Amino acid sequence: MRWTKEEKLKMVLEYENNGVIPRVEGCSRKTLTRTLVSWARVYELYGESGLEHRSRHWTYEDRVNAVQRVLDGESYYEVAHSLGMLDKGQVMTWYRKYLELGWDGLKLDGRGRKRKMGNKPIKPSKSKSQAEEIVELRKRLEYLEAENAYLKKLAALVQQRKAQEQKKK
């Protein structure tokens, strides 16, 4: 569920003034409470502008500074809220990357969908003459035909054994 700035502000002010957490259909009380407390912290630090939607691309220096602050003893929440984040998750991710890969791990930008074929680049084939390619393709075809014949014989043998087992029963 995505909340507008006005909805967030209304809920935060109601929470701060009366301590009331509204019931929202489709959202558990625990999740809503956690989210509302986080919004209240951000509102306290940054005012109404902290409740706006924004997507920010964090620079390498931002990531390094955040991880350094965690290494110096600040909590994930403190660092995240000082950077205007609602949750500590991103700071934790940067910290884990630092632990796994060092400072260079923070340079990697892991946005987007992962490659399905792995990270190996496709190597261009060495230039061959058409005659050499034809010879290689014929060898490959001969190998595949032999493999196909073997698999057919194996399947027939398995089927024959199953039929014998059925007769024995």
N, C-alpha and C positions, 0 to 999 in steps of 0.2 A: 504494500500500500504506500502510495506516495502522497505526502502531505504538502499543502501549500504553506507559504510563509505565514499567511494570516491564520490558518488553522493551528499551526504550531504555536504562534504567539498567543492565541486565545487559550489554548490548553496550558501553556507555561504560566500565564498570568493567573489562571484559575487554580493551578497547582500551588503556585507561590502564595497566593492570597488565602485560599481556603484549605489547602492540602488535599484537594479532591482530585482523584484520578478517574476520569470518565470511563464508562464501559463502551467499547467499540466492537461492533460485530466483525468477526473475521480476524481479530487480533487478541492473543492471550493476554491476560492481566499482567503476567510476569514480563512479557516482552514490552508491553505498553509502558509499564512502570519504569523499566530500565531505559527505554527510549526517552521518556518524559524527563527523567532525572538528568540524562545526558543533555537534552535540549536546554534544561534549566541552567546547567553549568555553562553551556556555550552562551546563553542569553546573558548570564551574569558577567561573563568575560567580555563579550563583544556587542551586546545589545541586540537590536532587531536584525542588524546586518549579518549576525552569526547564524541566523535561522534561514538564510537564503540558500537556494540550491546553487551549487557551483561545482564545476569539474575543473580541477587544477592539475596541471602536469608538474610534478615535483622534480626539481633539478637534482643533479648529482650532489651538489653542495647542500641542498636542503636535506637530502637523505643522510648524508654523512653527519651533518649537525645533529639530526634527530637521534641517530645511533650513538653518537658521542655522548649526548646528554643521558641516554639510557645507561651507557657504560659508566658515566659519572655518578649514577645512583638515583636518577629521577625515575619515577614510575612511567609505564607506558601511557597511562591515562593523562598524567601531567604533561608529557611531551605532546601527545595527540591534541589535547585541548588547547595548549598554547599555540599550536599550529592551525587551530580552527577546525580540527577534525571532530566528528561526533563520536567516533569509536577508536579504540586502541589497535584495531586489527592491522591497519596498514603499517604502523610503527613496528608491531611485532613481526610482520613479514620482512621488513627491512632488516631488523635485528637478526632474524634467522638466516637471511641471505648473507649478512656479514659474517655470522659464525661459520657458515658452510663454505663460503667462497672468498671471504676477506673483503677488503674495501672495493676490489674490482667487481664483486658481486652486486654492488649497488649501482654500477654503471649500466648493467643489463636492464633493458626495458622489456619486461615480459608481457606486454599488452598484446591482445589479439589471440586468435586461436592457434593452438600448437600444430606443428606440421605432423601429418600422419605418417609420412615416409621416413621420418628420422631427420637428423641434422646433416647427413652426408650429402655434399653437393654432387650433382650428376657430372660424372667425368666424360668429357667428349672422347669418343672412340678415336683410336689412331687411324689415320687415313690409310685405307687399303685399296688395292685395285679391285675392280669388279670381279675379276677372275678369282682372286683370293677369297673374297666374300662368298662367292658361289660355292667354292670348295668347302668352306667352313659351314655354310648353311646345309649343304648335302650331308656332311658328316653329322651335323646336329639332327637332321631329319632321319638319317639311318639309325641313330641312337634312340630317338624317340619312338620310331616304329618298333624297334626291338623291345623297348620297355613296355610299349602298349601290348605287344604279343605276349610277353611274359605275364603281365597283369591279367590278361584274358584267361590264360592257362591256369593261373593261380585261382582266379574266381571260379572257374569251372571245377577245379579240384576241391575247393571248399564246398561248393554246391553238391558235388558228388558225395563227399563225406557226410554232409548233413542228411542227404537222402538215405545213405546207409544206416545212419543212426536212427532215422525215423522208421526204417524197416525192422530194426532190431527191437524196437519198442512194440 
